[in-house]
């Protein structure tokens, strides 16, 4: 049989699978898996086995993307080995000895150099091991090379003499109190004679301090995004830049790229101007303070000098909301699971869904409007871009979503095609209900994520003909790419082609890195949920089925946003098989579908695997 190419996935029980040709899998026996790591690209022979299954044999490594491994040190005859994270490797790897003191039981991050494992750093005793394990497991770079740090420390603001001076214009930033990497600032001019508002969305000019091709830039490109794992942020840029030199801190002069939007009384953006600028933030505001001020619950929460600006921003956002509502799509900002931490011990103390405020909606409307406006501005000029595209779902996905909604008690009535307006009408049916959080999870899984591409296209979920990321260059490399395209054009460069092949290569990398970051963030949340529920064994929970996997049901627990799993072999009336493209688990006398409401009991947790095990009540 001819050889196939595929990627390895490691099961913590010691065996593995080869994933190849899209959706095909073949079993790998433990001895054959020993030299390989989760995610390795290998060639192999696939041979038939019992029960219609296949085995992968004669494996050969083709590509390894991992650079680091996490684990604990074990000694065998005085020789140190790394007991690697069992979701990454099924065996222990020998460690080369260097200047680090390798004591048994210590946790370690080691670098892969070919087939050798070189100790990098000992994990401190008081460190959050779950955080370290999760980051390394997903290939998240947490330590900056010294050359990159040196460049970050040496970075200084260039002269701003050729920029538009906005330092005296009342300007605010609106973020969470804990945010240190402040990308965006907002200002708004008084209404014009016809009622139109001019809103200025000023974004940190990261390119001014991170030269293209520098060590700083190459490291940011490798990382592609900041990673927000609960309890810790792993930034794309060193903190000397991300939280200081380029962050739009209050009363500090900063270089920015400004998108000036003219918004008429009906919410249409009638003009867009883009230019390099220099600003000074007059006030750093929190979402809670702005919401309290606008609701009349805290008139003193916003300084008097910027109060008119905040009111105008609300007006502009309200106008934009009218247009958004008319064209359809769903809300970006929504409830999500939030873990609270003890400020002293840094241990997780609680879990709850956290919803958006009025201020969240205002900022979200203005950022989306700026991103859409810049996308159109680039296309109108025949310029390249790093667009964010989200495809319309096919007929099968529409049918699956409608069937799932019915189990939530909602009659979607989509027909064969789901439009952006139909999507908005669907969301209106469940918004504010007890099933909103679970149904939003199902919706997201059905529609799938957006992706980066240099080819302009629609963003179905937003109902936007064109969309990209422009507003967060401190946190996302895609935004920095867009900034550089704009700045080259403003400087007179008319040679940029929209079909540049290097942009396609970069888009592939950004999509991969963004996916890894998202996986790490989600897994970190599941690990913390497992730690919290370790103290709640025996507790009865309730919720809706949001996914069906080969191993059983995924239940989103009401009031938390967190999920637990119910093993299929623990369900009565089995055995069960998956049907309807993974939307239903069918047994001899009973079936379970996405959307079903169930009560279950917490029976076990596993923090390393990020799992809460449930059983039906």
N, C-alpha and C positions, 0 to 999 in steps of 0.2 A: 504494500500500500504506500502511496506517495506521502511525503512529509507535509505537515501543515504548520502554519505559524499561529501562535496564540499567546495569551497572557495567563500567568499562573495566579490562582487565588488559593490561599492557605486557610484550612479549617483548623481552629484551635484544638481539635481532637487528634491532630497529627497527620491527617491525609490532606490531599489537595485536589484541585480541578484545573483542567486546561480549558480556557474559554476561547473559542475559535469560530471563524466563519459567521460572525454576528451573534447568533443565539445558541450555538452548539457547545456542549461540554463533554469532557472525557475525564474519567477518574484517574488520579495519580496515587499510587501506593506509597506509603511513608518512606521506604528506603530510596525510591527514585526521586522523592521530593527533597531529600536532605541538602543537596548543594544549592538549592534555589530559594528565592525570596518572593514574597507576594508582590505581584506586579511585574515580575521578570517577563520579558518577551523571549519565547523559546520556540524552537522547531521540534517536532515530535512526530512519531508514527502513531496513528489512532487505529486500534484493533477492536473488533467486536468482543464483548464479554457476555456474562449471563444477563437474563431478563431484559434483553434488548439494549443494554447499556454499552458504553465504550470505555476502553482504557487507553491512556496515553503512555507510550513507552519510548525508550531511546531518546531522551530529552537532551537538547543542546542549547546552551545559552546564546541568544542573539543580541540582546540589549538589556542593560540593567540601568534603571533610572534612579534607584536609591543611592544616596551617598552616605547615610548614617544609619546606625542601628541603636536601639535602646534595650537595656536589659539589666540583669543583676549578675554580679561576679560570682562564679563558682570555681573552686580549686579542685583539680584532679592530679594527685601526685605532685603538688606544689605548682602545677602549671595552671595559669588562669584561663578560664573560658567565660564567654558571655552567654548567659541564659537569655536568649533573645525573646522579645515580645512574641507570644505564640500565634498572633494573627499575622505575623510577618515571616517567621521561620519555625519549622517544626523540630529544630535541633539546636544544640549549643555550638558556638563558633569559637575557635581558639583565638586568644588575644596576644598580640605582640606586647612585650613589656617595654615601657619607656620610663620617663621620670615620675609618672603618677604612681602613687602607692595603691596597689590593687589588692584590697582586702575583701575576703569573702563576705557576701551579703550586701556590699555597697552597690548602689545603682549607678549606671555609667552610660554615657553616649560615646559611641566609637565610630570612627570613619572607615568606610570601605575603600581600600586601595587595591584594586584587582580582587584577588581572593583572600587578601590579608585584612585583618581587623586591628586598627590602631586606636588605642584609647585617646579620646578627645578631652572629656571633662567628667569629673565625678559630680553626681547630683547631690546637692547639700541635703543633710538629714531632714531639715524642716521644709524642704521644697514639696510642692504638690506633684507627686509622682504621676498622677493621672494626666495632668497638664503636659508634663514632659513626654510621657508615653504617647499621648495623642498627637502631639506635634511631630515627633519623629516618625511615628507610624504613617503619617500622611505626607512626609517629605517637606514639612514646613521649616524653612531656614530661620532659626531663631537667633543666631550669633552673626554679627557683621564682621567681615574681615578687617584687619587693622588698617589697611590702605583706605578702605571705604570710610572708616571712622575718622581717619586723619583728614580726608577731603571734606567731610562734614564739619569738622571743627574749624577748618580753615575757610569755609565758605563765607563770603561777605556780600552784602547788597551792592550791586553796581549802581552807578549814577542814574537818576530817574529824570534827567532834564528833558528828554524827548517825549515823555509820557504825558497823558492828560492828567492834570492835577485835580484830584477829588478829595483832597485831605480835609477841606472845610465843609464838605457836604455831609450832613448828618447820616451816619452809617452805623448799622448794628449787625451783630452776629447772634444767631439763635441756635443754641445747642443744649445738650444735656450738661449738667454741672461737672460731670467727670471728664468731659471731652477735652483733650489737649491739642489734638490735630485739627485745627479749625480751617476748613477749606474755603468757605463761602461767606460773603458779607452782602447785606442788602441795603438799598436806599431807594427812596421814591420822591420824585419832584411833585410840587403842587399840581393839581389838575390844570390842563390847558383850557382854552376858551370853549372847545367842543366837548369837554369832559374827559378827554384822554389822559391817561396816567403814563408817566415814564418811570419804569422800574429798572434800576441798575443792579445787576447780579454780578458782583465782582469776585473773581476766583483767584486764589493764590497762584502767582506765577512761579511755579516750581522750576520750570526750565531756566529761569534767570540764575538759579543757584546750583542747578544740576546739569552741567553741560552734556550734550549728547555725545555718547561714546566714552565718557569718563568712567572710572571705576564705580562711582556713585550710581551713574545711570545704568551700567550693566548689571549691578546688583539689584537695582529696583526692577529692571526688566526681568531678571530671573525670578524674583519674588512675585511680580505682577500685581499683587494686591496686599493690603494689610489684612491680617487675620484676626477676627474678633472672637476669641475663645473666652467664654464666660470666666471672669476673674483675671484675664490678662489680654492685652493687645500686643500682637507681634507686628510691628510696623513695617511698611514697605521701605521707608527711609529711616535712617538713624534719628533718634529723638532730638539730637542737636538741631536737626532741620524740622522734622515733623511736628515737634511740640514747641519749637522756639523760632528759628530764623525765618521759616516760611509760614508758620501758623499765624493767622490773622488775630493776634492778641490785642486786647483793648489798649488804646492810646499809643500804639506802636505804628510807625510808618512802614508800610508794606507795598511791594510791587504786586500788581494784579493784572489779570486780563478781564475786561468788563464786557458783558453783553447788555446793551441798553435796549429794552423792549418798550415799544409804544403800544399800550393796550387801550382800545377804545371802550366806550361804555357797555358794549355788547360782548366784550371779552375777546374780540379779535385782535391778534397781534398785527398791526398795520405797518410797522417798520422795525428793523433790527439794525443796530449799529454795534460793531465790535472793534475794540481798540485796547492798546496797552495803557495802563493807568497806574497811579500811585494813590493809595487811600490811607485813612486812619480810622480804625473802628472807634466810634464814640461811646459804645456801650456793649458789654458782653451780657446777653440776656439768656435766660433759660426758658425752655418750653413752658414750664409751669408758671413762671412769672408773667410771660406774655399772655398765656391763657387767662390767668387771674385778672390781669389788667383789662383785657378785651371783654371779659364777662362781667366787669364791674365789681369783682370780688377783691381786688387789690390795686386800687388806683395808684398807690405809691410803688408798685413793683417795677415800673418802667420810669426811668429818669425823664423829667419834664422836657428836656432838650430833644429827645428822640421820640416822644409820644406821638407827635403828628406823623412821623415816618412809619411807626408801627400801625397806626390807623389806616394809612394809605396802602400799606402792604396787605392788610386785611381786605380792603376794597378791591385791589388788583387780583388777589387770590379768589375772591368771590366771583369776579367776572370770568376768570379762567375756568372756574368750576362749572359755569353754565355751559360753556363750549364742550368741556370734557363730558358732562352729563349727556349732551345731545349726541355726541359721536360714539359713546359707549366705552367699553373696556371696564376694568376693575381697579380698585384702589391699590396703590402700592403699599402705603402705610396701613398696617392692620395689627390686630392683637397677635402677640407671640409669647411663648413661654419665657419667663424671666426668673432667674435665680438670684436671691438675695444672699449676701455674705456677712458673717460676723466681722466687724471692722478690726477686731484684735486678732482672732485666730485664723481669719480668712477661710473658715469652714462654711459650706452652704447651710443656710438656716431655713430657707423657705422657697416655695415654688408657686408661681401664680401667673396668669396671663396678664400682660401689660398692654393696655390699649393706647390709641393715639389721642392727643389733645387737639384743641383748636389750632394751637401754634404748630403742631406737627403737620396739620393739613395745609396751613398757609405756606410753610417752607417747602413741603412736597410739591404743591402746585407750582410754585415759582421755579424750583429746580427743574421739574419736568418741562415747564415752558421754555426755560433757557436751553435745555438739552435739545428739545425739538427745534427751536429757532436756529441753533447753531448747525444742526444737521441739514436743515433746509438751506441755510446760508452757504454751506460748503457745496451742496449739490447744485445750487443755482450758479455757482462760479466754476463748475466743472472740476472741483477739487477732490482729492481723495479724502477718506475718513475711516474711522474705526467704528462702524455702525453697530447698533445693538438691535438684532432682528429676532422677532418671535413669530413663528409661522402660525397660520390659521389651522386649527385641528382638522384632521380628515374625518370622513363620515363615520368610521369605526370608533374613533375617540369620542365623537359627539354622541353616538349611541350608548357607549359605555358610561359617559357622564350622566346622561338622562336616566339610565337604569339605576345608577348609584343614587342619584337624587331622589328617586322614588322610594328607596329604602330609608331615606332621611325624612320622608313625608312631604316631599316637594315634587310637584308635577311640572317638569321643565318645559316639555312641549317644544323642543328645539326644531324638529324637522330634520332633514338630511344635512343641513349646514348650520353652523353656529357663527353668527356675525358678532362684531364687537358690541353692537347695540343689544343683540340677544343675550350676550354675556352679561351686560350691565343689568338687564331686566332680570336675569337669573339671580345675580347677586342681591338685587333689591328684595327678592323673596326671602332670603335667609339672613340678611343683615339685621343684627340685634337679637336674633333668636338664640336659643340654648345650643343649637347645633352649628352655629356660624363658624366657630373655630375649627371643628372637625371637617365640615364641608369645604372650608377654604383650603384645608390640607389636601383633601381629595381632588379639588379643582386644580391645585398647583401640580400635583403628581400626574394628573391626566393631561394637562396642557403642556407640561414640560417646561424647561428653562429657556430663556432667551440665550443667544450666543453672539459673539463678536465676529464680524466679517467686514472686509473692505467693500463689499457689494451692498449698496443701499437697498433697503427694503422695509416693509411694514413691521411695526411692533403690535401684534394682535392684542395682547393683554392690555395695552394702554389705549388701543384704538388710534394709534398714531401712524400716519403714513411714513414718517421718517423719525428715527430716534438714535441718539448716541449718548455717550457719557462725556461730559465736559466739566462738571462741577466739583469733582473730587480728585484732583491730581496728586494730592498728598497721599491718598489712600489707594488709587488705582492707576496703573501704568497706561491703560487705554486712554484716560483723560489727558495724560501728559502727551501722548502721541497726537491727539487732536489739537492741543495747545500749540505744539510745534508746527503743525501744518498751517494753522491760522497765522502764527507769527511770521513764518516764511512768506506767506502771501502778503501780509501787511508790510513786509520789508521790500516787496517788489518782485518776489520770485513767482514767475508765471509758468514754470516748467514742471510743476508737480502733476503727475498723471494719476487718475483715479484707479487705474488697473495695475499699480505698482506691485510686482510679485513679492517683494519683501514684506508688504503689508499682509498678504495672505499667510505667509509663513509665521508672522508675528501673531496673527489672529488665532492660528492653531495653538500656539504656545499659551496665549492669554486664556483661551477657553479651557485648556488642560489645567493650568495653574489655578484658575478661578474655581473649577470643579473640585480640585483637591482642597482648596481653602474652605469651600462650602462643606465638604465631607468632614473636615477636621472640626469645624465649628459645630456641626450637628452632632458628631460623635462626642465631643466634649460635653455638650448639653446632656446627652443620654447618660454619660458616665456620672455626671453630677446628680442627675435624677436617680440613678441607681444608688448613689451614696445616701441620698435623702431617704429613699424608700427602704433602705436597710433597717431603719428604725421603725418601719411601719408594716412589718411582716404580720399577716393575719388581717389587715385592714381590708374592708370591702370598698371597692371603687366601682364607678359606672362610667359609661361612655359609648362612643360609636366606633365601629370597625372602620378604619381608614385605609387599610391595605391588607391584601392576602398574599402570603408568601408560601413557598413549598413547606416550610416548617409549621405554618399555622396562621393565626390571626394577629393583626396589629391593632390594638385598641387605644384610641386617644382618650385619656382619662379626663372627664369633665372638670372644669375649674382649674386645670393646671396647664393644659397645652402639651403635657408629656404623654409618652406612649409606653405601653407594656405589651407583652406578647403572650398569647395563649397557644400552646403547642397543639398541633392537630391530633397527636396520639393521646392527648388528655381529654379530647372531646368525646361525649357519648355518641353511640350509634355509628361508630366508625367502621372501617377505615374511610378516609376522605380523599378526594381528588380535586385538583384545581380545574375550573371550567370558566367559560366566558372570558378568555384572555386574562386570567388571573383576577377576575372580579367576584368569583364565587367558589366556595369550598363545599363540595357535594358529597354526602354519604348515603348509606342505604336508606335511612329513614329521616334524614334531616339535612338542611343545608344552611350555610352562613354566607352572607354577602356584604360587600362594602356598603356601609351606611347603617347596618343593623345596630340596634341599641342593646347592650349587654351589661350585666352585673358580674363582677369577678372579684376574686380575693387575691391579695398579694401573697405569694408563696415563697419567693426567693429573689435574690438580686445578685448581679455580677458586675462590679464596677469596671473591671478590666475590659469586659465585652460591652459595657454600656447597656445592660439588659435588666429589665424588671419582668420576672416571670409571674404570670397570673393563671388562675384556673377559674372556670365558671362556678358561680354560686349555685 
